[in-house]
Amino acid sequence: MHHSFIGDRLRAFLHHHTQTTASAQPTPVIFDRTQQALFRGAGWTPVPPIAARILTALLDHPGSLVSNMVLIRAGWQGEPRGLPDLYKQVHALRVLLEIDPRHPHHLLTRRGVGYLLQDVVELVEDSGADRK
């Protein structure tokens, strides 16, 4: 995956973040909706389509608890699915997002209700006016 167009901005963002937050705080994760990929520390990792749609639904509700049913509808685009399907996708997302998926920092569970996403930012490509 080629993301050289954001290299300098990404390095500056990560440098600023590491200078302004406590060392115990995990580095933020960056999601590129267009490429369906995550950047966490060392490089870009592709996100499978269902997991990417769930992550997108969470990013569309920043700082908010998103219900299980909303995430199921987003992930499977109306196809009938249940909570076990969602749990499998959430686990897959945690493997991609978290340093330790058993102790999540980015994707938090509110048992019986839904999920909350924190410290994940979305890469928004500018119009290209300042790109060479």
Secondary structure, DSSP 8 states (H G I E B T S, - for coil): ---GGGHHHHHHHHHHHHHHS-TTS---EEEETTTTEEE-SS-EEE--HHHHHHHHHHHTSTTS-EEHHHHHHHHHTT----HHHHHHHHHHHHHHH-SSTTS-SSEEEETTTEEEE-SEEE-----STT--
